[in-house]
Amino acid sequence: TGGSITYNGKDIRSYATESYRSLFGTVFQDFQLYGASLAENILMDKSADDMETRSQQNAQLEKALDLADFTEKYKKLPHGLDTEMTREFNDEGTMLSGGETQKVAISRMFAKGTTQRMSIAILDEPSSALDPQAESILNKNMLDAAGNASVIFISHRLSTTRDADRIYLFENGTIAEQGTHDELMKKNGSYAAMFEKQ
């Protein structure tokens, strides 16, 4: 109800809404696939119409899918990027597993990073449906692809925290502990106890 939020020292209310939102790449915990093509599910918009733009767009989408570790499944889809997802509107639509669906949701962030300049990536439990090997590949790809962007991981799986520059442990709505992985392990507090249990 008071105060302000700033980005690079500038009140976010002074930014145009669309340009401010374009700074962010996000993967939310409650991701969803829609009854549309794979390309539309990644772009969250219609695919390009003219052939040259479409070809360039497809290359960006395929790169995003590769970074999300979805290439193997993608190559098996009957119509590639035009494959209809879900059976909501098409009885022959493709149904994906939980982990595969999550990879498509993650590819949205990678696609945004290849088409626009993303400054902040927010990832809320981005690997909750993935096995440990897939999670490790994904984390490496995300950090590599982020470049100079700030990456915020929100996670209960502490395997994602080791490489973070700064870790914040929240308890009861407040920051209970903060530091690097090594610093928090030396403190031998809540973070260290949770890490040892996992």
C-alpha positions as CSV (number, residue, x, y, z in Angstrom):
1,T,0.0,0.0,0.0
2,G,3.0,2.3,0.1
3,G,6.6,2.8,-1.2
4,S,7.9,1.9,-4.6
5,I,9.5,-0.8,-6.7
6,T,12.5,0.2,-8.8
7,Y,14.3,-1.3,-11.8
8,N,17.8,0.0,-12.3
9,G,16.9,2.8,-9.8
10,K,13.9,3.9,-11.7
11,D,10.3,3.6,-10.4
12,I,8.6,0.9,-12.4
13,R,5.5,3.1,-12.8
14,S,7.5,5.3,-15.1
15,Y,8.0,2.5,-17.6
16,A,5.5,1.8,-20.4
17,T,3.7,-1.5,-19.3
18,E,4.6,-3.5,-22.4
19,S,8.3,-2.5,-22.4
20,Y,8.5,-3.2,-18.6
21,R,6.9,-6.7,-19.0
22,S,9.2,-7.5,-21.9
23,L,12.2,-7.4,-19.5
24,F,10.9,-10.6,-17.8
25,G,11.1,-14.2,-18.8
26,T,9.1,-16.5,-16.5
27,V,8.3,-20.1,-15.8
28,F,5.4,-20.4,-13.3
29,Q,4.6,-23.4,-11.2
30,D,1.1,-23.6,-12.6
31,F,2.1,-23.8,-16.3
32,Q,-0.5,-24.9,-18.8
33,L,-0.6,-26.3,-22.3
34,Y,-3.4,-25.1,-24.6
35,G,-5.3,-26.7,-27.5
36,A,-3.1,-25.1,-30.1
37,S,0.0,-25.9,-32.1
38,L,3.3,-26.5,-30.3
39,A,4.7,-23.3,-31.9
40,E,1.7,-21.3,-30.5
41,N,2.1,-22.9,-27.1
42,I,5.8,-21.7,-27.0
43,L,5.2,-18.3,-28.5
44,M,1.9,-17.7,-26.7
45,D,0.9,-16.0,-29.9
46,K,0.2,-16.9,-33.5
47,S,3.0,-18.1,-35.7
48,A,4.3,-15.9,-38.4
49,D,2.6,-16.0,-41.8
50,D,5.3,-15.3,-44.4
51,M,7.7,-18.0,-45.2
52,E,11.0,-16.1,-44.4
53,T,9.8,-14.9,-41.0
54,R,8.3,-18.3,-40.3
55,S,11.6,-20.0,-41.1
56,Q,13.5,-17.7,-38.8
57,Q,10.9,-18.1,-36.1
58,N,11.0,-21.9,-36.4
59,A,14.8,-21.9,-35.9
60,Q,14.4,-19.8,-32.7
61,L,11.7,-22.2,-31.4
62,E,13.8,-25.3,-32.2
63,K,16.7,-23.7,-30.2
64,A,14.4,-23.0,-27.3
65,L,13.1,-26.6,-27.3
66,D,16.7,-27.8,-27.4
67,L,17.7,-25.7,-24.4
68,A,14.6,-27.1,-22.6
69,D,15.9,-30.6,-23.4
70,F,12.8,-31.4,-25.5
71,T,14.5,-32.2,-28.8
72,E,14.3,-35.9,-28.6
73,K,10.5,-35.8,-28.1
74,Y,10.1,-33.0,-30.6
75,K,11.7,-35.1,-33.4
76,K,9.0,-37.8,-32.8
77,L,6.0,-35.4,-33.1
78,P,3.9,-36.0,-36.2
79,H,3.8,-32.4,-37.5
80,G,6.8,-30.8,-35.8
81,L,6.0,-27.3,-34.5
82,D,2.6,-27.5,-36.1
83,T,1.6,-30.6,-34.0
84,E,-1.6,-29.9,-32.1
85,M,-1.2,-30.1,-28.4
86,T,-3.9,-31.7,-26.2
87,R,-7.1,-33.3,-27.4
88,E,-9.3,-30.4,-26.4
89,F,-10.1,-29.4,-30.0
90,N,-8.5,-32.2,-32.0
91,D,-9.0,-35.9,-31.2
92,E,-5.6,-36.6,-32.7
93,G,-3.8,-34.0,-30.6
94,T,-0.6,-35.0,-28.8
95,M,-0.8,-35.6,-25.0
96,L,2.5,-35.0,-23.1
97,S,3.7,-36.3,-19.8
98,G,4.0,-33.9,-16.8
99,G,7.8,-33.6,-17.4
100,E,7.4,-33.0,-21.1
101,T,4.7,-30.4,-20.6
102,Q,7.0,-28.6,-18.1
103,K,9.8,-28.6,-20.7
104,V,7.4,-26.9,-23.3
105,A,6.5,-24.3,-20.6
106,I,10.2,-23.7,-19.9
107,S,10.9,-23.4,-23.7
108,R,8.6,-20.3,-23.6
109,M,11.2,-18.5,-21.5
110,F,14.1,-19.6,-23.8
111,A,12.2,-18.5,-26.9
112,K,11.7,-15.1,-25.3
113,G,15.4,-14.9,-24.6
114,T,16.2,-15.6,-28.2
115,T,13.7,-13.1,-29.7
116,Q,14.0,-10.2,-27.1
117,R,16.5,-9.0,-24.6
118,M,15.4,-10.6,-21.3
119,S,16.9,-8.9,-18.2
120,I,15.2,-10.9,-15.4
121,A,14.3,-14.6,-15.5
122,I,11.9,-15.8,-12.7
123,L,11.6,-19.5,-12.4
124,D,9.0,-20.8,-9.9
125,E,9.7,-24.5,-9.2
126,P,10.9,-24.9,-12.9
127,S,11.9,-28.6,-12.5
128,S,9.3,-30.0,-10.2
129,A,8.2,-32.6,-12.7
130,L,11.7,-33.5,-13.9
131,D,14.0,-36.4,-12.9
132,P,17.4,-35.4,-11.4
133,Q,19.3,-35.8,-14.7
134,A,16.8,-33.7,-16.7
135,E,16.9,-31.1,-13.9
136,S,20.7,-30.9,-14.0
137,I,20.7,-30.4,-17.8
138,L,17.9,-27.8,-17.5
139,N,19.7,-25.8,-14.8
140,K,22.9,-25.7,-16.8
141,N,21.1,-24.6,-20.0
142,M,19.1,-21.9,-18.1
143,L,22.2,-20.4,-16.5
144,D,24.1,-20.5,-19.8
145,A,21.3,-19.0,-21.8
146,A,20.5,-16.3,-19.3
147,G,23.8,-14.5,-20.1
148,N,23.8,-11.2,-18.1
149,A,20.2,-11.6,-17.0
150,S,19.3,-11.9,-13.3
151,V,17.9,-15.3,-12.6
152,I,15.6,-15.9,-9.7
153,F,14.9,-19.5,-8.8
154,I,12.1,-20.3,-6.4
155,S,12.5,-23.8,-5.2
156,H,12.0,-26.4,-2.5
157,R,14.5,-28.7,-4.2
158,L,17.8,-27.5,-2.9
159,S,19.8,-29.2,-5.7
160,T,19.1,-26.0,-7.6
161,T,20.7,-23.7,-5.0
162,R,24.4,-24.8,-5.0
163,D,25.4,-22.5,-7.9
164,A,23.3,-19.5,-6.8
165,D,25.2,-16.3,-6.1
166,R,22.9,-15.6,-3.2
167,I,20.4,-17.8,-1.4
168,Y,17.4,-16.5,0.6
169,L,15.6,-18.9,2.9
170,F,12.1,-17.7,3.8
171,E,10.3,-18.7,7.0
172,N,6.9,-17.3,8.1
173,G,7.0,-14.5,5.5
174,T,10.5,-13.2,6.4
175,I,14.1,-13.9,5.3
176,A,15.4,-16.2,7.9
177,E,18.8,-16.8,6.4
178,Q,20.8,-15.5,3.4
179,G,24.2,-16.2,1.9
180,T,26.0,-18.5,-0.5
181,H,25.6,-22.3,-0.3
182,D,29.0,-22.6,1.6
183,E,28.2,-19.8,4.0
184,L,24.8,-21.2,4.9
185,M,26.2,-24.7,5.3
186,K,28.7,-23.3,7.8
187,K,26.0,-21.5,9.7
188,N,24.5,-25.0,10.3
189,G,20.9,-23.5,10.5
190,S,17.6,-24.3,8.8
191,Y,19.2,-24.3,5.3
192,A,21.9,-26.7,6.2
193,A,19.4,-29.0,8.0
194,M,17.1,-29.0,4.9
195,F,20.0,-29.5,2.5
196,E,21.4,-32.5,4.5
197,K,17.9,-34.1,4.6
198,Q,17.5,-33.8,0.8
